[in-house]
């Protein structure tokens, strides 16, 4: 691990395993409905098309907290409590499929499958990051993402990620409050030997819209 040097992850494998999808929201709810059999058939078909259409890649940087520019962006206190920061972005690449050309039902399934794929890509990057921090004997905070209401870190603070990272290396940009490509996630993690290890790196547990969210519980990563 080289501190201060961006790491690009390409060729990230995404499978969208059907058995796993069946246990995750919103797919579990859809498959439990009366039309579940028909929904399953469409998911089986569309998931292969989604996997074939995406170009997943990611970028992250580990740097000393004091040398970062994060304080300009009013970060949560826990996030900057460690000696170092990890800042990352993952994307599915440009979507060649125009979902407005799909049926309303297929467009809904396609979007959900892309979201599941994006979560898988982020999880792959987090596993790579954890391998590096474990090698150094460092602990981590949980994942913080601008726009998560419970963090009190507004979505516009996502600008920090695009200032800290050379995102052009993975063809990813921020246009106002929107990312290009559309399916992109940004995050930051506090790391170092001087902080307590978070119970979960990634979890829905403390989200204030948990009860209303159709994706609640989709990903929990220790």
C-alpha positions as a LaTeX table, in Angstrom:
\begin{tabular}{lrrr}
\hline
Residue & $x$ (\AA) & $y$ (\AA) & $z$ (\AA) \\
\hline
Unk1 & 0.00 & 0.00 & 0.00 \\
Unk2 & 1.43 & 3.35 & $-1.04$ \\
Unk3 & 0.19 & 6.27 & 1.03 \\
Unk4 & $-0.79$ & 9.21 & $-1.13$ \\
Unk5 & $-0.87$ & 7.29 & $-4.42$ \\
Unk6 & $-4.28$ & 6.71 & $-6.07$ \\
Unk7 & $-5.19$ & 3.08 & $-6.69$ \\
Unk8 & $-7.32$ & 2.18 & $-9.72$ \\
Unk9 & $-9.35$ & $-1.02$ & $-9.69$ \\
Unk10 & $-10.48$ & $-2.27$ & $-13.08$ \\
Unk11 & $-11.89$ & $-5.56$ & $-14.30$ \\
Unk12 & $-14.06$ & $-5.88$ & $-11.19$ \\
Unk13 & $-16.14$ & $-9.03$ & $-11.52$ \\
Unk14 & $-19.91$ & $-8.71$ & $-11.01$ \\
Unk15 & $-22.12$ & $-11.79$ & $-11.18$ \\
Unk16 & $-25.47$ & $-10.73$ & $-9.68$ \\
Unk17 & $-26.00$ & $-14.18$ & $-8.24$ \\
Unk18 & $-29.71$ & $-14.98$ & $-8.41$ \\
Unk19 & $-29.79$ & $-16.82$ & $-5.08$ \\
Unk20 & $-28.31$ & $-13.79$ & $-3.34$ \\
Unk21 & $-30.66$ & $-11.39$ & $-5.10$ \\
Unk22 & $-33.62$ & $-13.45$ & $-3.90$ \\
Unk23 & $-32.73$ & $-12.65$ & $-0.28$ \\
Unk24 & $-32.17$ & $-8.92$ & $-0.79$ \\
Unk25 & $-34.64$ & $-6.07$ & $-0.99$ \\
Unk26 & $-36.34$ & $-5.08$ & $-3.18$ \\
Unk27 & $-36.09$ & $-8.40$ & $-5.05$ \\
Unk28 & $-37.25$ & $-10.49$ & $-2.07$ \\
Unk29 & $-40.47$ & $-8.48$ & $-1.83$ \\
Unk30 & $-41.11$ & $-8.61$ & $-5.56$ \\
Unk31 & $-40.55$ & $-12.36$ & $-5.76$ \\
Unk32 & $-42.88$ & $-12.97$ & $-2.81$ \\
Unk33 & $-45.77$ & $-11.30$ & $-4.64$ \\
Unk34 & $-48.38$ & $-13.18$ & $-6.69$ \\
Unk35 & $-46.50$ & $-12.31$ & $-9.87$ \\
Unk36 & $-43.24$ & $-13.62$ & $-8.39$ \\
Unk37 & $-42.73$ & $-16.37$ & $-10.98$ \\
Unk38 & $-42.97$ & $-13.94$ & $-13.89$ \\
Unk39 & $-40.73$ & $-11.49$ & $-12.06$ \\
Unk40 & $-38.11$ & $-14.16$ & $-11.52$ \\
Unk41 & $-38.08$ & $-14.98$ & $-15.22$ \\
Unk42 & $-37.50$ & $-11.33$ & $-16.14$ \\
Unk43 & $-34.78$ & $-10.95$ & $-13.48$ \\
Unk44 & $-32.98$ & $-14.02$ & $-14.84$ \\
Unk45 & $-32.99$ & $-12.52$ & $-18.33$ \\
Unk46 & $-32.22$ & $-8.91$ & $-17.44$ \\
Unk47 & $-29.43$ & $-9.65$ & $-14.96$ \\
Unk48 & $-27.37$ & $-11.20$ & $-17.76$ \\
Unk49 & $-27.97$ & $-8.14$ & $-19.92$ \\
Unk50 & $-27.04$ & $-5.79$ & $-17.08$ \\
Unk51 & $-23.79$ & $-7.65$ & $-16.35$ \\
Unk52 & $-22.90$ & $-7.56$ & $-20.05$ \\
Unk53 & $-23.63$ & $-3.83$ & $-20.32$ \\
Unk54 & $-21.66$ & $-2.45$ & $-17.37$ \\
Unk55 & $-17.98$ & $-1.49$ & $-17.14$ \\
Unk56 & $-17.32$ & $-1.46$ & $-13.38$ \\
Unk57 & $-14.25$ & 0.30 & $-12.06$ \\
Unk58 & $-13.10$ & 2.18 & $-9.01$ \\
Unk59 & $-10.49$ & 4.49 & $-7.56$ \\
Unk60 & $-9.34$ & 5.11 & $-4.01$ \\
Unk61 & $-6.68$ & 7.03 & $-2.13$ \\
Unk62 & $-5.21$ & 6.60 & 1.35 \\
Unk63 & $-3.66$ & 9.76 & 2.78 \\
Unk64 & $-2.88$ & 11.35 & 6.16 \\
Unk65 & $-5.97$ & 13.09 & 7.50 \\
Unk66 & $-4.02$ & 16.26 & 8.25 \\
Unk67 & $-2.78$ & 16.47 & 4.67 \\
Unk68 & $-6.24$ & 16.09 & 3.14 \\
Unk69 & $-8.61$ & 18.90 & 2.20 \\
Unk70 & $-11.57$ & 17.30 & 3.94 \\
Unk71 & $-11.88$ & 19.93 & 6.68 \\
Unk72 & $-13.15$ & 22.36 & 4.04 \\
Unk73 & $-16.19$ & 20.13 & 3.71 \\
Unk74 & $-17.41$ & 19.93 & 7.34 \\
Unk75 & $-16.91$ & 16.18 & 7.79 \\
Unk76 & $-18.47$ & 14.15 & 10.63 \\
Unk77 & $-16.14$ & 14.15 & 13.64 \\
Unk78 & $-15.71$ & 10.37 & 13.77 \\
Unk79 & $-14.63$ & 10.28 & 10.14 \\
Unk80 & $-11.59$ & 12.46 & 10.79 \\
Unk81 & $-10.69$ & 10.90 & 14.14 \\
Unk82 & $-8.12$ & 8.54 & 12.62 \\
Unk83 & $-4.61$ & 9.27 & 11.43 \\
Unk84 & $-5.53$ & 8.58 & 7.81 \\
Unk85 & $-8.45$ & 8.77 & 5.39 \\
Unk86 & $-9.55$ & 6.51 & 2.58 \\
Unk87 & $-11.51$ & 8.29 & $-0.13$ \\
Unk88 & $-13.11$ & 6.25 & $-2.89$ \\
Unk89 & $-15.41$ & 6.26 & $-5.89$ \\
Unk90 & $-16.92$ & 3.37 & $-7.85$ \\
Unk91 & $-18.90$ & 3.45 & $-11.06$ \\
Unk92 & $-20.62$ & 1.13 & $-13.51$ \\
Unk93 & $-19.53$ & 3.21 & $-16.49$ \\
Unk94 & $-21.79$ & 4.66 & $-19.13$ \\
Unk95 & $-25.06$ & 2.77 & $-19.52$ \\
Unk96 & $-25.54$ & 1.90 & $-23.20$ \\
Unk97 & $-29.14$ & 0.86 & $-22.58$ \\
Unk98 & $-31.81$ & 3.56 & $-22.71$ \\
Unk99 & $-34.18$ & 2.49 & $-19.96$ \\
Unk100 & $-36.92$ & 4.70 & $-21.40$ \\
Unk101 & $-37.05$ & 2.21 & $-24.28$ \\
Unk102 & $-37.84$ & $-0.62$ & $-21.86$ \\
Unk103 & $-41.27$ & $-1.41$ & $-20.48$ \\
Unk104 & $-42.02$ & 0.31 & $-17.20$ \\
Unk105 & $-41.64$ & $-3.00$ & $-15.34$ \\
Unk106 & $-38.36$ & $-3.92$ & $-17.04$ \\
Unk107 & $-36.99$ & $-0.42$ & $-16.43$ \\
Unk108 & $-37.74$ & $-0.82$ & $-12.72$ \\
Unk109 & $-35.99$ & $-4.20$ & $-12.62$ \\
Unk110 & $-33.05$ & $-2.89$ & $-14.65$ \\
Unk111 & $-32.51$ & 0.02 & $-12.27$ \\
Unk112 & $-32.65$ & $-2.27$ & $-9.24$ \\
Unk113 & $-30.18$ & $-4.69$ & $-10.84$ \\
Unk114 & $-27.79$ & $-1.85$ & $-11.62$ \\
Unk115 & $-28.05$ & $-0.69$ & $-8.01$ \\
Unk116 & $-27.25$ & $-4.21$ & $-6.82$ \\
Unk117 & $-24.28$ & $-4.35$ & $-9.20$ \\
Unk118 & $-23.00$ & $-1.00$ & $-7.94$ \\
Unk119 & $-23.20$ & $-2.22$ & $-4.35$ \\
Unk120 & $-21.22$ & $-5.32$ & $-5.36$ \\
Unk121 & $-18.53$ & $-3.15$ & $-6.95$ \\
Unk122 & $-18.28$ & $-0.99$ & $-3.83$ \\
Unk123 & $-18.07$ & $-4.12$ & $-1.69$ \\
Unk124 & $-15.20$ & $-5.44$ & $-3.83$ \\
Unk125 & $-13.34$ & $-2.17$ & $-3.32$ \\
Unk126 & $-14.00$ & $-2.18$ & 0.42 \\
Unk127 & $-12.59$ & $-5.70$ & 0.64 \\
Unk128 & $-9.42$ & $-4.50$ & $-1.10$ \\
Unk129 & $-9.18$ & $-1.56$ & 1.29 \\
Unk130 & $-9.72$ & $-3.75$ & 4.34 \\
Unk131 & $-6.97$ & $-6.09$ & 3.15 \\
Unk132 & $-4.59$ & $-3.13$ & 3.04 \\
Unk133 & $-5.58$ & $-1.69$ & 6.40 \\
Unk134 & $-5.45$ & $-5.13$ & 8.05 \\
Unk135 & $-1.93$ & $-5.57$ & 6.69 \\
Unk136 & $-0.90$ & $-2.41$ & 8.54 \\
Unk137 & $-2.81$ & $-3.33$ & 11.69 \\
Unk138 & $-5.12$ & $-0.36$ & 11.26 \\
Unk139 & $-8.74$ & $-0.08$ & 12.34 \\
Unk140 & $-11.52$ & 1.59 & 10.36 \\
Unk141 & $-14.58$ & 3.69 & 10.98 \\
Unk142 & $-17.72$ & 2.71 & 9.11 \\
Unk143 & $-18.24$ & 4.00 & 5.61 \\
Unk144 & $-19.38$ & 7.62 & 5.35 \\
Unk145 & $-21.08$ & 8.88 & 2.20 \\
Unk146 & $-22.10$ & 12.48 & 1.48 \\
Unk147 & $-25.87$ & 12.66 & 1.27 \\
Unk148 & $-26.53$ & 10.17 & 4.07 \\
Unk149 & $-28.92$ & 12.16 & 6.25 \\
Unk150 & $-28.01$ & 10.50 & 9.52 \\
Unk151 & $-24.39$ & 11.59 & 9.06 \\
Unk152 & $-25.44$ & 15.20 & 8.69 \\
Unk153 & $-23.09$ & 15.40 & 5.70 \\
Unk154 & $-24.97$ & 17.05 & 2.80 \\
Unk155 & $-24.87$ & 15.62 & $-0.70$ \\
Unk156 & $-23.06$ & 18.67 & $-2.04$ \\
Unk157 & $-20.06$ & 17.69 & 0.10 \\
Unk158 & $-19.49$ & 15.00 & $-2.49$ \\
Unk159 & $-17.35$ & 17.68 & $-4.14$ \\
Unk160 & $-14.65$ & 16.65 & $-1.66$ \\
Unk161 & $-14.26$ & 13.23 & $-3.28$ \\
Unk162 & $-13.87$ & 14.76 & $-6.73$ \\
Unk163 & $-11.31$ & 17.27 & $-5.46$ \\
Unk164 & $-9.32$ & 14.62 & $-3.59$ \\
Unk165 & $-9.25$ & 12.03 & $-6.38$ \\
Unk166 & $-8.14$ & 12.12 & $-10.03$ \\
Unk167 & $-11.52$ & 10.73 & $-11.06$ \\
Unk168 & $-10.80$ & 11.41 & $-14.72$ \\
Unk169 & $-8.66$ & 8.27 & $-14.57$ \\
Unk170 & $-11.87$ & 6.24 & $-14.45$ \\
Unk171 & $-13.87$ & 8.64 & $-16.66$ \\
Unk172 & $-16.00$ & 9.89 & $-13.79$ \\
Unk173 & $-16.98$ & 13.52 & $-13.18$ \\
Unk174 & $-19.29$ & 15.62 & $-11.05$ \\
Unk175 & $-21.63$ & 17.96 & $-12.91$ \\
Unk176 & $-23.27$ & 20.17 & $-10.30$ \\
Unk177 & $-24.96$ & 17.69 & $-7.99$ \\
Unk178 & $-25.00$ & 14.87 & $-10.55$ \\
Unk179 & $-22.34$ & 12.34 & $-11.33$ \\
Unk180 & $-21.35$ & 11.11 & $-14.75$ \\
Unk181 & $-21.73$ & 8.18 & $-15.21$ \\
Unk182 & $-25.11$ & 8.13 & $-13.48$ \\
Unk183 & $-24.50$ & 4.96 & $-11.48$ \\
Unk184 & $-21.64$ & 6.14 & $-9.27$ \\
Unk185 & $-21.03$ & 5.95 & $-5.52$ \\
Unk186 & $-18.58$ & 7.96 & $-3.43$ \\
Unk187 & $-17.42$ & 7.28 & 0.12 \\
Unk188 & $-14.83$ & 8.06 & 2.76 \\
Unk189 & $-13.51$ & 5.99 & 5.68 \\
Unk190 & $-11.39$ & 7.00 & 8.64 \\
Unk191 & $-8.51$ & 4.57 & 9.25 \\
Unk192 & $-5.51$ & 4.23 & 11.52 \\
Unk193 & $-4.10$ & 2.50 & 14.60 \\
Unk194 & $-5.56$ & 5.13 & 16.91 \\
Unk195 & $-9.30$ & 4.49 & 16.45 \\
Unk196 & $-11.74$ & 1.81 & 17.55 \\
Unk197 & $-12.76$ & $-0.73$ & 14.92 \\
Unk198 & $-16.34$ & $-0.16$ & 13.74 \\
Unk199 & $-18.61$ & $-3.17$ & 14.21 \\
Unk200 & $-19.83$ & $-2.86$ & 10.63 \\
Unk201 & $-17.96$ & $-1.27$ & 7.76 \\
Unk202 & $-21.16$ & $-0.95$ & 5.75 \\
Unk203 & $-24.65$ & $-1.15$ & 7.21 \\
Unk204 & $-28.20$ & 0.18 & 6.91 \\
Unk205 & $-28.61$ & $-0.09$ & 10.68 \\
Unk206 & $-28.42$ & 3.60 & 11.57 \\
Unk207 & $-30.20$ & 5.11 & 8.56 \\
Unk208 & $-33.13$ & 7.33 & 9.51 \\
Unk209 & $-35.27$ & 6.25 & 6.52 \\
Unk210 & $-34.74$ & 2.54 & 7.16 \\
Unk211 & $-38.45$ & 1.82 & 7.68 \\
Unk212 & $-39.46$ & 3.37 & 4.35 \\
Unk213 & $-36.54$ & 2.27 & 2.18 \\
Unk214 & $-37.21$ & $-0.55$ & $-0.35$ \\
Unk215 & $-33.49$ & $-1.39$ & $-0.32$ \\
Unk216 & $-33.15$ & $-1.57$ & 3.47 \\
Unk217 & $-30.86$ & $-4.35$ & 4.59 \\
Unk218 & $-29.60$ & $-5.02$ & 1.08 \\
Unk219 & $-25.98$ & $-4.78$ & 2.17 \\
Unk220 & $-24.37$ & $-5.20$ & 5.56 \\
Unk221 & $-20.63$ & $-5.74$ & 5.58 \\
Unk222 & $-18.64$ & $-6.49$ & 8.71 \\
\hline
\end{tabular}
